[in-house]
Amino acid sequence: MGNKDKARERREKRRQEISLVRTIPYSDHQRWWTSNTIAVVTGANRGIGYEISHQLAGHGLTVIFTSRDTSVGEEAAKVLQERGLNVVYRQLDIVDPSSIEAFSTWIEEVYGGIDILVNNAGVNFNFGSDNSVEHAEKVIATNYYGTKNMIKAMVPLMRHSTSGARILNVSSRLGRLNGRRNRIGNVELRRKLEDDESLSEELIDQTMDMFLEQVKDGSWKEGGWPQVYTDYSLSKLAVNTYTRLMARIYSERVEGEKVYMNCCCPGWVKTRMTDWAGHTSPEEGADTAVWLALLQDQTVSGRFFAERREINF
Ligand code: NDP
């Protein structure tokens, strides 16, 4: 059996294991949440974000279903509302500071705060074997800075509780620092990003700036950046390293005010982002994010997951 077949077999086996586990309902003991638990999902109008919203609302939480385009978002939210799910629509563009501000003011006035933030919104402009960086600025602005904008805006609004507030960043294996393939070639930079002592927000931002400058002056191909979907992979590398960094900072908060932050890879999912290629349905792609958001064990933070298992950054 070839490696591809073996990988397919492993994937299929894991998929079956997870679908079996998903048939077992959460017990009362596991349910730390109620219908008053507020989960905000970004980019909820389609794909994985829609499914995350669907599943969280199905577990009985109140989902704040957001999208940048109001009419598209309202239409999508209506489908879940008509099924009797507790889904409330609100406009939110994660790269528009005024939209984030209006959203923050609204959520504080109406709900007094939130319990879960799922940073799902993202963009990618490469398909198949493409590797264009034409949209690099937008990709990094949305996937990394947009996610960071939301974390900075929502953390002050996260309600204090013994269960802990949670942030889930939907990321990608393509952004692994130490994947065997597709990693940063500059060993020193990689070590700095890996090491908790040298990792900082400035270092992550500087790495993105360095790449974007090379995109502008045309030298990025010699820069030793990830070889596949370079801009997208780097944007997710930034999300992953930022998750590690901020999880550590938030874990130093006093008991009752802690924020637990993890990231996950949904797999290769059939959505518009992949031009409906992929191994996995949006429903399955949403599973790990939902499972992590609802974890009873609050000590899990600063980690990276796929198919409900921890993977290396
Ligand atoms: P889709 O392209 O189907 O959905 C992306 C969503 O993000 C859309 O709702 C889109 O809104 C929204 N979005 C984009 N920019 C913004 C913005 N500025 N503000 C608010 N929302 C925005 O992709 P997927 O569902 O596949 O992707 C969801 C997440 O999963 C992404 O973070 C992606 O990187 C990640 N991922 C996906 C994989 C896959 O195989 N599909 C693999 C690994 C990770 P609009 O409709 O307005 O464009």
Residues whose N, C-alpha, C, O or C-beta is under 5 A from the ligand:
A	BS01	NDP	G43 A44 N45 R46 G47 I48 G49 S67 R68 D69 L92 D93 I94 V95 N120 A121 G122 V123 T142 V170 S171 S172 P266 G267 W268 V269 T271 R272 M273 T274
